C-alpha cells in the first residue's frame, strides 16, 4: 500500500449518477472517487437499488475498492473532472 494516498471515512450516495462517492488524499490534494452501482452489483451479486444497500456493499468491499482506486490514482487515470471512476 502506498502511504502517500490516504482514504477518508467520508462516504455519500449520489442518487442522480447512482454512484458511491468517497475521497482520497494524495500530497494534500483531495481526489473524488466514484464507484458505480453496477460495479457494486457485479462485485457483490446483490441488487443495488438504494443508498442503504449501496453503502452497505461499499463498506463490505471497502479495502478492495480503495486498493483499486489507489492503482487508478497512481496510473493517473483521472476523468475530465479530475475524478477516479470505478465502473
VEXTORBA-307548 format. One record per residue: x, y, z of N, C-alpha, C in turn; residue number from 1; residue in one letter. Coordinates in pm, whole numbers, m for minus. Layout:
% VEXTORBA-307548
+--------+--------+--------+--------+--------+--------+--------+--------+--------+-----+----+
!   n_xx !   n_yy !   n_zz !  ca_xx !  ca_yy !  ca_zz !   c_xx !   c_yy !   c_zz !   i ! aa !
+--------+--------+--------+--------+--------+--------+--------+--------+--------+-----+----+
!      X !      Y !      Z !      X !      Y !      Z !      X !      Y !      Z ! NUM !  A !
...
+--------+--------+--------+--------+--------+--------+--------+--------+--------+-----+----+
% end
This chain:
% VEXTORBA-307548
+--------+--------+--------+--------+--------+--------+--------+--------+--------+-----+----+
!   n_xx !   n_yy !   n_zz !  ca_xx !  ca_yy !  ca_zz !   c_xx !   c_yy !   c_zz !   i ! aa !
+--------+--------+--------+--------+--------+--------+--------+--------+--------+-----+----+
!     83 !   m118 !      0 !      0 !      0 !      0 !     88 !    125 !      0 !   1 !  X !
!     53 !    216 !    m83 !    126 !    341 !    m94 !     77 !    436 !     15 !   2 !  X !
!    164 !    470 !    107 !    125 !    555 !    219 !     99 !    699 !    179 !   3 !  X !
!    133 !    736 !     55 !    109 !    874 !     15 !    m37 !    897 !    m27 !   4 !  X !
!   m116 !    789 !    m40 !   m257 !    802 !    m72 !   m337 !    754 !     49 !   5 !  X !
!   m420 !    843 !     98 !   m500 !    815 !    218 !   m646 !    830 !    180 !   6 !  X !
!   m729 !    740 !    229 !   m872 !    750 !    205 !   m942 !    788 !    334 !   7 !  X !
!  m1035 !    882 !    321 !  m1109 !    928 !    439 !  m1228 !    834 !    464 !   8 !  X !
!  m1295 !    853 !    576 !  m1413 !    774 !    609 !  m1539 !    832 !    547 !   9 !  X !
!  m1526 !    947 !    483 !  m1640 !   1017 !    424 !  m1695 !    940 !    304 !  10 !  X !
!  m1824 !    907 !    310 !  m1895 !    838 !    202 !  m2025 !    909 !    174 !  11 !  X !
!  m2067 !    906 !     49 !  m2201 !    957 !     18 !  m2254 !    884 !   m105 !  12 !  X !
!  m2383 !    891 !   m123 !  m2451 !    828 !   m235 !  m2504 !    939 !   m325 !  13 !  X !
!  m2470 !    935 !   m451 !  m2522 !   1030 !   m548 !  m2635 !    960 !   m624 !  14 !  X !
!  m2757 !    992 !   m589 !  m2875 !    927 !   m645 !  m2886 !    951 !   m796 !  15 !  X !
!  m2852 !   1070 !   m841 !  m2863 !   1102 !   m984 !  m2769 !   1019 !  m1070 !  16 !  X !
!  m2647 !   1003 !  m1024 !  m2547 !    927 !  m1101 !  m2540 !    781 !  m1061 !  17 !  X !
!  m2609 !    744 !   m952 !  m2606 !    606 !   m900 !  m2463 !    560 !   m873 !  18 !  X !
!  m2392 !    643 !   m793 !  m2255 !    612 !   m755 !  m2235 !    639 !   m606 !  19 !  X !
!  m2144 !    563 !   m547 !  m2094 !    594 !   m413 !  m1973 !    683 !   m433 !  20 !  X !
!  m1969 !    792 !   m359 !  m1859 !    888 !   m367 !  m1775 !    872 !   m241 !  21 !  X !
!  m1645 !    854 !   m260 !  m1553 !    851 !   m145 !  m1430 !    933 !   m181 !  22 !  X !
!  m1358 !    975 !    m80 !  m1250 !   1070 !   m101 !  m1114 !   1009 !    m70 !  23 !  X !
!  m1021 !   1038 !   m159 !   m882 !   1003 !   m137 !   m802 !   1132 !   m123 !  24 !  X !
!   m686 !   1119 !    m65 !   m598 !   1236 !    m49 !   m457 !   1194 !    m86 !  25 !  X !
!   m398 !   1271 !   m177 !   m261 !   1246 !   m219 !   m186 !   1378 !   m216 !  26 !  X !
!    m80 !   1382 !   m140 !      3 !   1503 !   m128 !    m81 !   1625 !    m95 !  27 !  X !
!   m181 !   1607 !    m10 !   m265 !   1717 !     35 !   m381 !   1750 !    m58 !  28 !  X !
!   m386 !   1687 !   m175 !   m494 !   1712 !   m271 !   m606 !   1611 !   m252 !  29 !  X !
!   m729 !   1661 !   m243 !   m844 !   1571 !   m233 !   m881 !   1520 !   m372 !  30 !  X !
!   m909 !   1391 !   m380 !   m946 !   1327 !   m505 !  m1080 !   1258 !   m483 !  31 !  X !
!  m1179 !   1299 !   m562 !  m1310 !   1239 !   m552 !  m1307 !   1108 !   m633 !  32 !  X !
!  m1349 !   1000 !   m565 !  m1353 !    869 !   m627 !  m1499 !    823 !   m633 !  33 !  X !
!  m1537 !    767 !   m747 !  m1675 !    725 !   m769 !  m1677 !    576 !   m802 !  34 !  X !
!  m1765 !    502 !   m738 !  m1785 !    362 !   m775 !  m1932 !    344 !   m810 !  35 !  X !
!  m1957 !    290 !   m928 !  m2093 !    280 !   m978 !  m2171 !    168 !   m909 !  36 !  X !
!  m2303 !    186 !   m906 !  m2391 !     83 !   m851 !  m2375 !    m46 !   m931 !  37 !  X !
!  m2357 !    m35 !  m1061 !  m2337 !   m153 !  m1144 !  m2213 !   m231 !  m1104 !  38 !  X !
!  m2105 !   m160 !  m1075 !  m1982 !   m228 !  m1032 !  m2004 !   m297 !   m898 !  39 !  X !
!  m2073 !   m229 !   m806 !  m2102 !   m289 !   m676 !  m2190 !   m413 !   m691 !  40 !  X !
!  m2287 !   m407 !   m784 !  m2373 !   m523 !   m809 !  m2292 !   m641 !   m860 !  41 !  X !
!  m2204 !   m616 !   m957 !  m2120 !   m723 !  m1011 !  m2028 !   m781 !   m905 !  42 !  X !
!  m1976 !   m697 !   m820 !  m1884 !   m739 !   m716 !  m1955 !   m825 !   m611 !  43 !  X !
!  m2073 !   m782 !   m571 !  m2143 !   m847 !   m459 !  m2248 !   m947 !   m501 !  44 !  X !
!  m2292 !   m941 !   m628 !  m2402 !  m1023 !   m676 !  m2533 !   m991 !   m604 !  45 !  X !
!  m2544 !   m868 !   m556 !  m2665 !   m819 !   m490 !  m2723 !   m704 !   m571 !  46 !  X !
!  m2854 !   m688 !   m565 !  m2921 !   m577 !   m632 !  m2898 !   m448 !   m553 !  47 !  X !
!  m2842 !   m347 !   m618 !  m2818 !   m218 !   m554 !  m2928 !   m124 !   m603 !  48 !  X !
!  m3027 !    m99 !   m516 !  m3138 !    m15 !   m559 !  m3165 !    103 !   m468 !  49 !  X !
!  m3081 !    120 !   m367 !  m3097 !    237 !   m281 !  m2966 !    270 !   m210 !  50 !  X !
!  m2967 !    383 !   m144 !  m2846 !    431 !    m75 !  m2798 !    334 !     31 !  51 !  X !
!  m2889 !    282 !    112 !  m2850 !    194 !    223 !  m2777 !     71 !    171 !  52 !  X !
!  m2830 !      9 !     65 !  m2766 !   m110 !     11 !  m2632 !    m76 !    m54 !  53 !  X !
!  m2625 !     35 !   m125 !  m2500 !     76 !   m190 !  m2390 !     98 !    m86 !  54 !  X !
!  m2423 !    170 !     21 !  m2322 !    198 !    124 !  m2284 !     72 !    200 !  55 !  X !
!  m2379 !    m18 !    221 !  m2352 !   m144 !    289 !  m2253 !   m228 !    207 !  56 !  X !
!  m2281 !   m242 !     78 !  m2192 !   m320 !     m8 !  m2056 !   m253 !    m19 !  57 !  X !
!  m2054 !   m120 !    m34 !  m1926 !    m49 !    m39 !  m1844 !    m80 !     86 !  58 !  X !
!  m1908 !    m74 !    203 !  m1837 !    m99 !    328 !  m1779 !   m240 !    333 !  59 !  X !
!  m1852 !   m337 !    280 !  m1805 !   m475 !    280 !  m1681 !   m493 !    192 !  60 !  X !
!  m1674 !   m417 !     84 !  m1565 !   m430 !    m13 !  m1471 !   m310 !    m11 !  61 !  X !
!  m1479 !   m232 !     94 !  m1406 !   m105 !    101 !  m1257 !   m117 !     71 !  62 !  X !
!  m1189 !   m212 !    134 !  m1044 !   m221 !    116 !  m1007 !   m257 !    m28 !  63 !  X !
!  m1084 !   m345 !    m90 !  m1059 !   m379 !   m230 !  m1084 !   m259 !   m321 !  64 !  X !
!  m1190 !   m184 !   m294 !  m1223 !    m66 !   m374 !  m1118 !     43 !   m356 !  65 !  X !
!  m1071 !     61 !   m234 !   m965 !    160 !   m210 !   m836 !    119 !   m280 !  66 !  X !
!   m804 !    m11 !   m278 !   m685 !    m58 !   m349 !   m696 !    m31 !   m499 !  67 !  X !
!   m814 !    m56 !   m555 !   m836 !    m31 !   m697 !   m825 !    119 !   m727 !  68 !  X !
!   m888 !    201 !   m644 !   m879 !    347 !   m663 !   m734 !    393 !   m653 !  69 !  X !
!   m659 !    336 !   m560 !   m518 !    372 !   m545 !   m440 !    340 !   m672 !  70 !  X !
!   m466 !    223 !   m730 !   m399 !    186 !   m855 !   m433 !    285 !   m967 !  71 !  X !
!   m559 !    324 !   m974 !   m602 !    418 !  m1077 !   m541 !    557 !  m1055 !  72 !  X !
!   m530 !    598 !   m930 !   m466 !    727 !   m899 !   m319 !    723 !   m940 !  73 !  X !
!   m250 !    616 !   m902 !   m108 !    605 !   m936 !    m86 !    601 !  m1087 !  74 !  X !
!   m182 !    543 !  m1161 !   m174 !    537 !  m1307 !   m226 !    666 !  m1372 !  75 !  X !
!   m269 !    759 !  m1289 !   m323 !    889 !  m1334 !   m440 !    872 !  m1430 !  76 !  X !
!   m531 !    781 !  m1395 !   m649 !    751 !  m1477 !   m768 !    840 !  m1437 !  77 !  X !
!   m745 !    970 !  m1433 !   m848 !   1065 !  m1393 !   m941 !   1094 !  m1511 !  78 !  X !
!  m1069 !   1119 !  m1481 !  m1160 !   1162 !  m1587 !  m1139 !   1313 !  m1612 !  79 !  X !
!  m1220 !   1370 !  m1697 !  m1202 !   1512 !  m1733 !  m1223 !   1606 !  m1615 !  80 !  X !
!  m1294 !   1559 !  m1512 !  m1320 !   1642 !  m1394 !  m1218 !   1617 !  m1284 !  81 !  X !
!  m1118 !   1533 !  m1309 !  m1017 !   1504 !  m1210 !  m1060 !   1400 !  m1109 !  82 !  X !
!  m1161 !   1323 !  m1142 !  m1213 !   1219 !  m1054 !  m1162 !   1082 !  m1098 !  83 !  X !
!  m1169 !    989 !  m1006 !  m1140 !    849 !  m1036 !  m1274 !    777 !  m1044 !  84 !  X !
!  m1297 !    706 !  m1152 !  m1423 !    634 !  m1171 !  m1398 !    484 !  m1174 !  85 !  X !
!  m1472 !    412 !  m1093 !  m1469 !    266 !  m1094 !  m1604 !    221 !  m1147 !  86 !  X !
!  m1602 !    171 !  m1268 !  m1724 !    128 !  m1334 !  m1719 !    m20 !  m1354 !  87 !  X !
+--------+--------+--------+--------+--------+--------+--------+--------+--------+-----+----+
% end
